[in-house]
Amino acid sequence: MDGAVEYGVLGYSTDNIGDDIQSIASSRFLPSIDRVINRERLHRFDGPRTKVILNAFFLDSPKHFPPSDRIDPLLISMHVTPVMRKGFIKRSKEYLIEHGPVGCRDMTTLRWLEENDVPAYFSGCLTTTLMSNPEIEKQDYIIATDLPDEVVEYMRSEADCPVYTLSHDFRPVFDMRTRLEAAKVFLYLYNSARCVVSRRLHASVPSLAMGTPSLLLDIDLERFGGRFEGVREHVRQMSVEDFLDGKYDINSPPPQSYEPYEDPQRSREEMRRIHRLRFREVIRDSSEDT
């Protein structure tokens, strides 16, 4: 493969499968996946030159960024938490300018980059580009993702179909290949469901994009509002109290205001291709714990 272009997606060792759902979204835009590169090891990657869509949520240590010069990046759908920003911009401003403009997942990241004279634009979350697979049959069940027991009990008492619970908490931490395969299963379930009720953005937004009615419950806007700004406007939201008062009909979910892009032929071909993808190599180093 000397001189050949290789393509990679981000892999994770976090406790949130929503991270991997974002990598599935990015994989749709790649002709192949040759490797999975740990987000927390971007600076240590020493493999062949690899094109990577860096649609990541950077929240921990700025030392992982900028990436190795062996990575050819597309900076899109990025979020940087406030706690990282000072160190991040100090280490990475030149890199961001060189490889920009930077596509931002949320408006707070966009404003912060513009204030620091980094060319940027609002791209939104890459999971909004997911499309429904017309080969997946719609089924009569409801998904409850990471909801309190009282909410699940209420849903089961009101629903005229089965209510299944899921969690994006992914412990113990599996290897990156297994996580990506699991993320596909989550997306299949969201695609097939009657509706999805969740407290997870990356349950609600992918469902919305695939045409499944979704409801986002009780987001702490004071704590998390910044990272959702520009995304949550598309998702129907409600407090747990209002939901338990019957203000959302899970048996007849209201129409979405968001209209997903649909191209049945393209969707069918893309989903078949994603199903066939083989992750030929998982990049690790001696300090990585999967």
Sequence and secondary structure as in RCSB ss.txt:
>XXXX:A:sequence
MDGAVEYGVLGYSTDNIGDDIQSIASSRFLPSIDRVINRERLHRFDGPRTKVILNAFFLDSPKHFPPSDRIDPLL
ISMHVTPVMRKGFIKRSKEYLIEHGPVGCRDMTTLRWLEENDVPAYFSGCLTTTLMSNPEIEKQDYIIATDLPDE
VVEYMRSEADCPVYTLSHDFRPVFDMRTRLEAAKVFLYLYNSARCVVSRRLHASVPSLAMGTPSLLLDIDLERFG
GRFEGVREHVRQMSVEDFLDGKYDINSPPPQSYEPYEDPQRSREEMRRIHRLRFREVIRDSSEDT
>XXXX:A:secstr
 TT  EEEEEE  SSBTHHHHHHHHHHTTSS   EEEEGGGGGG  SS EEEE   EE S GGG S  TTEEEE 
 SBEE HHHHHHHHHHHHHHHHHH SEEESSHHHHHHHHHTT  EEE   GGGG    TTS   S EEEES  HH
HHHHHHHH SS EEEE  B  S   HHHHHHHHHHHHHHHHHSSEEEES HHHHHHHHHTT  EEEE   HHHHH
HHHTTTGGGSEEE HHHHHTT S TTS    S      HHHHHHHHHHHHH     EE  TT   
